[in-house]
Every structure is written in C-alpha cells, then in structure tokens.
Amino acid sequence: MTLQRACRAIARGLYTLCPYAFCALLLVGCTILPTPEPVDIYLLPASPIATVPTDRALRPWSLRIARPDSNGQLLGQRILVIPEPNRMSVYRGANWHEPAALLMRKRLFDAFRADGRVSALSIEEMRTFADYELGSELSAFQSEYQQDGKPPEAVVRLDTRLIDTTSRRIVAGRVFEVREAAADSSVPAVVAAFGRAADRLSAELVNWVIAGADAAHRVVKTVAEPLPTVEEEAP
C-alpha cells in the first residue's frame, strides 16, 4: 500500500469512528497554513519641474514615446536592490504598482507634457503616426549600497535613441544615468530617491530630445525645399 492510500484509509477511519474529531483535525490543519505576506505597493513619486525653458515655441513635429525595453528582474514589479557587489536582491514586502519600464515611460510622457514645447505626444498603444520616436532600453532601475556604509543610491540608467519614423534612421543616441542618494535605508526613503532620480533624468532627456529633433527637422526641411529657378535672359 502506498503512503497516499494509507493516509486516505486513516482519514476514512477517523471520520467513521468520530466525525467531530475529523472536523477538528481539519480546522487545526487550516490554522497552521502559512498566511500570505502583506505587500506595500509604491507609486513613483514626482516633483514639479523646477526649470522653465526659455524657448516656449511649440514644435511643428510630433513625438511617440515607446515603452523602454528591459529584461531580467526589471520585467517584474519588485523593488530591486544591490546590497553588495555582484549580488542582486529585492526589498521584502514592497512592490512598484507597475513594471519599471512602464513607470519610466509614464514619467517621460509627463515630463514632455509639463514642459509644453511638444504638444503632439503619443505612445505606441495609440497607433498614431509621429515624426519621431523615442526608443530606449532601461538597463538599471535599482538601489545600490556602496562600501562606505552610507544609505543606498537610487540608480536609473536609460540607453536612448531618437528615430526618424519615415526613414527609420537613428538621428541621435545617448545613455542617461542618474544617481540619487536616499535619506536613509528605509523603503520609503529609497522610493523617494527613485522619484528624484527619475525627475532629473526626464528633465535632461526632454531638452536633449527637443534639440535633436529640431536639428533633424531643419535638415529634412532644407532637403525638401525646391531649388529656386533661374530665369534665362533673352538674347
């Protein structure tokens, strides 16, 4: 007789001899089952844009912001931490409310909208045409401890490329990396540091994208303009 069959026979015997004892045994078994660990869900904090661009003219081109590519642990919603070199872990009982790539795209979209110089904004789910697309890869979105014993730093790294959607040519590319020290080692302090890092990176990226798209748009406009005709003089 297998162990499974033996257990079933014992259970049937207990229920036959004393149904009340069998029910009590089930209740005891239910009370010793592990309860799920509570998880705190965190939003990515945002602060108002401190600097106002001097050039407030609306751009004649449109921009689509694609969801950053990511892989590994960045695909999930856990808040990542590197407590020591070459070892990655997560904060226990703490999650982002969305995957890191979506958090970063939303922060970029909000930064462009608050800046106000590009009014024609979209994301790929909208399935609309845009003159340029901002593609990127999120390669870091974690807190890192240093060897000096200080609180961790929030690290955000985004490898970006500005693409002409008509020619599919990359007109500009840059890697942005921002580090923000947390006030202490608590999860809320680390989350606040992530918010500041995302704000700084977004502000730098907005200015870079607008400068790059402006330059590319001037080149396209110059090429598209017809050459002036020269009238021949009559002999």
N, C-alpha and C positions, 0 to 999 in steps of 0.2 A: 504494500500500500504506500502510495506517495505521501509526502508531507501535506500537500494540499488536500488530498482526500481525507487524511487523518484529522486535519483541522475542521473540515466540514462535518465529519462524524461526531467530533467532540461538541461542535456548536449545536447540532441537531439533538444530541443527548442532553445538553444543558437546557435547551428550550423545552424538551419533553418532560424533564424532571421538574424544572421550575422556570416557567416563563418570566416571572418577575426578576429572577436572578440574571437571566439572559439579557433583559432590557437594561438592568442596572449596569451590566458589563459593557453594553454598547454606549451608555451615557458616559462611563468612565473613559472609554476609548476616545470619544469625541472631545472630551475636555483636555486630553493630552496632545491633540493635534496642534502643530505649530500655527500660530496666527500670523497673517501677513504683516511685514514690517511697514509702518507708515512712511510715506514718501512725501517730502515737501516739493512742490512744483514752483520753479522760479521763472519769472519773466526777465528779459534782458533790459536792465534799467537804461533810461535815456535822459539826456540833459539838453536844455535849449542850445541852439547854435549860438556861440558867443560872437563870432566874427561875421560881419555883413559884407559881402563882396561889393567892391566899388563899381564894377560893371554889372548893372542890373538888367541889361537889354535881353529880351527874350531871344533864344536861339532859333534859327529857321530850320534846324534839323531835329529829328526825333531819335529817341534812345530806348532800347529794350534792355532790361537788366535780367540776365539769365541766372538761374539758380547755380551757385558755385558747386563745382564738382568736389566730392570728398570720398574718403574710403576709410575702412577700418572702424575704429571706435567712434570716429566723427559722424558716422552714419546714424548713430543712436542718439538718445536724449540724456545720457548720463553726463554729469559734470566731471570732466577729466582733470586729473592732477598727476604731475610727475614729482613724487616725493624725494627721489634721488636719481642720479644719472642712470639712464638706460632701464628705468622701471616706470611703467605707467599704471595708474590705479584710478579709482573713481571715488567721489565723496559718497559715503554711505547715507542712504535715505534722502538723497537730493537729486532732482532731475530738472532739466530745462523743459519748458512746455512744448517746444518743438525741436527738431534736429538742428544742430548748429548751423548748417548751410542755410536753412530757411530763416533762422534768426538773423544771419548776416545779410541775406538778401533784403529782408524787410528793413533792416537798419539803413542799408544803402538807398533803397527806394525812398524812405522817409527823409533822408539827408538831401537828396536831389529835390524832393518836393518842397522842403523847408527853404532850400537855397533859392528856388524860384526862377533861375535862369533857363531851365529846360522845362517847358510846360508839357511837351509831348512825351510822356513816360509810359512804359508798359512793361509787363513781364511775359515770359514765353507762353504761359497758360492763356493769355488773352488772344493769341493767334492773330496779332495785328502786324502790319508792316512797320518797320522802323529803318531809318537811315543807318544807324549804328547799333551794335550790340556790345554790351559789356559782358564778356565771358571771364570766368575765373576758376581757380582751384583753391579751396580752403585747406591749407596744409597744417595749420596749427590753430587750436582753439582750446587751450588748456591753461591751468595754473602750474607754475614751476617753482620749486623750492631751490634756493641757492645754498651754497656751503657756508654762508656767513651766519646762519641761524635766524635770519630776518624772516618776516612773513612772506608768503609766496607772491609771485608776479603773475598777472593775467597776460597771456601771450596770444596774440591774434596775428596770423600770417596769411596773406591773400596774394596769390600769383595771378595777375590780371592781364587781360588783353582786350584792346578796343578793335572791333572788327567792322569793316565796311560790309554791310549786308548784301550789296549789289554785286561786288566783285569777290566777296569772301576774303578779302585781303586784310591782314593784321596791320593796322596803321600805327599802333603803339602798344607797348607792353611794359609792365613794371611789377616788381614784387614789393608789396607793402607789409611791413612788420611793425607792430606797436606793442610795447610792454608797459604795464601799469601795476605798480606795487599796491597790494592790499593793505588796509589799515591794520589788520591782524589776521590770524589764521582761521577765523570762523567762516562758515559757508556764506552768510550774508555779506561779510566784508569782501570775500573773493568775488561774489556775484557783482557787487558794486564796482570792483576793479575791472571786471569784464565789460560792464557798461561804459566806463570811461575809455577803455581801450578801443571798443567798437566806435565810439563817438569820434575819437581822434583819427582813426583810420578812415572813417567815412568822410570827414572834412577834407583830409588830404586827397582822397580819391576823387571827390567831386571836382575840385579845382584841376586835377590832372586830366580827368576825362574831358572837361569842357575845353581846356587848352588844346588837347589832342584832336578832338572832333572839330574845333574851329579851324585848326590848321589844315586838316584833311578836307574839310568842306571848301575852303578857299582854293585849294588845288583843283578839286573837281569842278568848281565853278569856273575857274580860269580856263581849264581844258575845254569845257562845254561851250564857252562863248565863241561865236563865229568871228573869224578874222575880218577886219574892215576891208571893204572893197576899194580898189584904186581906179578912179575913172581915167581913161586914156584921153589925152588932149587930141583934138582934131588937127590934122596937118594943115 
